[in-house]
Amino acid sequence: MQKVNSSSNKYYISVRTNITTFVTKQTLYTMRAAKDILQQKGTQFNCVNRKANVLYAIGVMKAENISYLIVKDDDDNYLGIFSERDYTHKVVLEGKQSANTTVSEIMTTDLANASLDDSTSKLMLLINNSKARYIPVFDGKHFVGIITIHDLMREAMADYEKANRI
């Protein structure tokens, strides 16, 4: 969230696509966009090839202490997400063998997605409405990264702290 300077007590809020603004304690703030969150996160290296077996993927997730992997094809194109939830719901509960099941067999591919200019408030709505924990972000058709429910929680906490410092 960024403070917008004003020379008077009157604020003129122009309506622009995907920009959310709000006033708190006489200060105007603009919520950050998906591109800002992804830039702060940096390059995401938590990827796995679709042909990898689930046992390997779970091992990577445990070693890196992460809850999901970005699934890509041989040409490094985004295909979906493999998460702890996929593992418990589609392997453990269905009695499949982790060593004999590929990530592509159980990954999630139907996630709601966002664009780089989507505001954090829009991302929160997407997460809530889709009951997902991850939102893929695209620049047109080009995959850029993943925003998680935890990323949005950190944003909300930072917003709260900034608003209450005044």
N, C-alpha and C positions, 0 to 999 in steps of 0.2 A: 504494500500500500504506500502510495507516495503523496506527500502533502502538496497541495496546489496553492501557490501564493496568491494573495488578494490584497489590493491596496485599500479596500473599504470593507465595511461590514456586510455589504450586499454581495451575494454570490450569484453569478449567472452561469448556470449549468447548461452547456450545449449538449444536445442529444446526439451521440455518435454510436455507431454500431458496436456492440459487444463491450462497451465501456460502462462500468457501473461506478457511480459516485454516491457519496453520502456525506452528511454534515454531522459532526460530533463535537460538542464543546466549542462551537464557533470556529471550527477548523474544517476545511474541505479536504477529503481524501479521495483518491482514485484507487480502486482495487487493481491488483496486478493481473496480468494475463498469463495464459498457459506458457507462452514463450519465455516469460520472466522466470517462472518456476523451473522450467527445463534448463534454462541457462544457468540458474543457480545450482541445480543438481549436477550439471556437467554431463559428459558422455556416459551413456549407459552401456556397461559391458556384460550385463547379466543376460546373456543370450545362449541359446542352445539350438542345435540343428534338429529339424523335425524327425530325423532318422534315429536320434539318440534314444536309448532305452530309458524307461522311467527310473530305474535304479540309479543310473548315472546322473540324471537330472536332479533327483532328490539328494544325492551326494554333493553335488555342486551347491545346491541351496543350503544344505547344512553347513558346508565348509565356509560359505560366504555370509551365513546368517541372514538370508533373504527369504521372502515368502513367494516369489514368483520368478519365472524366467521368460524372456521374450523368445518366441519360437520363430526361427527363420529357415528359409529353404537354402538350397545349395548356392544360389546366386545372392544370398544375403538379403532377400526380401522378407518383410514382415508377414507372418502367417497367423499369429495368435499369441496367447499367453498360456503358460503352464504354471499352475499354482498349487499350493498345499490343498486347497479345496478340490481341485481337479483330482489330485491323488487320493484323497479320502473318499470322495464320492464315486469316482469312476474306476478306481483300482481296488482299494481296500474293501469297500462295501459290495463290489461286484465280484470279488474273489479272483481277480486277475493277478498274474504274476508280474512283478515289477521288472524283472530281468527280460521277460518275453513280450513286453508291451512297449510300443514306441510312443514318444511324446505326442506325435501327430494324431494318434488314435484317441487321445483323451484331452487334448488341449481345448481351450475355450476360444472360439473364433467369432462369436456373435456379440462382442462388447459394443456398447455405444461408444462413439468416438468424438473427438473434439478437434478444433482447428487452433492454430497458434494464437489467434487473437481472442479466443474465448476467455471471458473473465473468470476469476475464481468463483464468483457466485454462480455462474452458469455451470462450471465444472461440478460444484457441490450439488446442484440440481440434477445433473446427469448421473452422478454417483448414487444419489438418493433414489431417483426414479427408476434406475435400472437395477438397483440392489447389487451393484458391482463394487469391487474394491479397487479396480484399475480402469483407467481411461486411456486408450491409445490416442496420441495426438498426431495429426497429419497436416502437412503443408500441401494443400491440393491432394494429390494421390500419393505423395511421398511421406513415408512414415518418419516421424521425428523422435518420438520417445513416449514414455508412459508416465502418467501422473497417477499417484496412488491416493487412497483415502487418507493415508498418513501424511502425505505432502500437503493436502488440503487442511488437515488438522493443524499442522505446523503454521500454515498461513493464517488460519483463524486465531491461533494463539498469539502470533506476532502482531496481528491487527489489534487484538484486544490490548496487548501491552502498549502499543503505540498510542492508542486512543486514551488510555488511562494514565499516561505520563504527563499529560497536559495539566 
